[in-house]
């Protein structure tokens, strides 16, 4: 046992305390870092040495830096995030669709009743041109309202499709970042503070990835993580990652999601995605929005078809007296598809409102239109069951659309709230294990500071011992 | 459970956001006076609200139609009453001129008077309101009566009248046809022409005979006056029915859609208090740190 070994112990103690203070400061500075798991130094005795047959301690060292981390909790959180992100998409987009389908903003039902009311006006005054102007205005208004709803829904659908592509790009960035982290974790020792930070970052990435796509993952013996899609396609394995890609679907015109294997072959995995943001986007794009577009299309189609059928059998103010046949003029532009998109008043009517028919018969001698039969028949269409295969009338149909979007939005909001609450509970648990408490860190800081001061004191003692000996010489 | 610093703030943040959102919703309710601003607030009420609004819209149209019929009824009433007056006048002339004390001269001048009456009747028959001849029946665009040079009158209108909707699936005739008023049962113009011809021909027996026709025409016209009266009162009661129905709808809509202001304000106050309490506790928590004791 020599005085220099005291110096050695002092040196080791000093560096151990310094390292502990460093870990503490690292914790303090990451108090607000998302996904950070607090770290702690693990002190260990230096191996003792025999001095004169007696085993004497050699001080302490920092053996490793551990992170407080609950693997299972993190895994649950990642899974929950899949659900949460999917619900977020539903809630967000149902609210947008609701905004478009809200009667307060689109005035769909009121513009339809205005339109059919205008035919009643004509029935009361069949000769009037002013009333015909009113019909044209009401028809234009109604068509525009239907066109707007269609365009609004279609724009959301396109937006969903574009977002899907962005998400896929994001997923690729994340998987390649995870594979890089895998490499670094494998290369570095897992017990250093640096490797811990990689692990934190990777955990955060996995959670983010799970929010976008439902995944399965597990770690190998070297701390590397393997990530698979829920249907078993590998995304990350060790230092390697596989790319997802979007492919144009020729029938729908939208993107499908493909998985690229090592040799570049692409497999369509769209229908295998069962969770996360991407699932929300696909489900919304291909399911719900299409339903609503189909409803509004059915509505437009029924109005165009029924009004035209009646109107073509009517006699207009421009009726040619040489004929006894109905004038066969279509009120709405005759279209074969995309009814809601292209619904518009026909060119004949736009060119001359006298082409609007009020009468359903003519005077057999003078061949002039008489009566208001056509106007009455068109006006009565609003009460007839012309929708859902003769099951409901227009107002029943539009109010059922409102009911449907209302229910969907309401339950999406409720689900999201529920999902948010469970997420919050789990986040709390996670924070409770891994989060940084400044009070705790302060206590540790003081503890390590005193240890540092005490170790420094050892130097002085050793120095004084040397001085005494030197003076004696 | 360890409560860490970021957890402390995260919980506060989350709750603040939630309360703020609730305050916003309540504020919207108070400001708009509506309990339901989007369908998801109450899908069932929102959708039945649309149905009721549509019904109200349609009712307003029915009321418009009915009001028009009522106005039209007024015109018919005036027209037919004038017809009655003119026929009474013609009848008086016929009675006077049927007497054997009258001579060729007085009858000639009376014939002129009858001609005037026929002309006035044709004018009444051709009354036009807006774009429609009200006595033309379905042929509202055609002049219904034309006076020939021999004072015969031809009817160009139709026997039937148009109808309009006054309720879902229920139609009501737009007034009364000129055919019914002038032509059917007893042709007013034929009777008057007979009288005029009799007067011109100084034919006492013919004049006396035309009296029967005029008598019948008068009683038909009397019947038409009461018909119009009944028609107008029927329309009036329809209007009242529809108005009441609209009031009922307004009542239901208000019950469904409108916010209970007192309740909303109470809710708003409770939320504001909670919000303030949370801000207060946030400020307090901020001071709870070991750092305050380390100098």
Interface residues (C-beta under 8 A of the other chain):
Chain A: X31 X32 X94 X95 X98 X99 X101 X102 X103 X104 X109 X110 X112 X113 X114 X116 X117 X120 X121 X123 X124 X125 X126 X127 X128 X363 X366 X368 X370 X371 X372 X376 X379 X380 X382 X383 X395 X396 X398 X399 X400 X402 X403 X404 X405 X406 X407 X408 X409 X410 X413 X424 X427 X428 X431 X432 X433 X435 X436 X437 X438 X439 X442 X443 X446
Chain B: X1 X2 X3 X4 X5 X6 X7 X10 X11 X14 X37 X38 X39 X40 X41 X42 X43 X44 X46 X47 X48 X49 X50 X51 X53 X54 X55 X57 X58 X60 X61 X62 X64 X65 X68 X130 X131 X132 X138 X139 X140 X141 X142 X158 X160 X162 X163 X164 X165 X168 X169 X171 X174 X289 X290 X291 X294
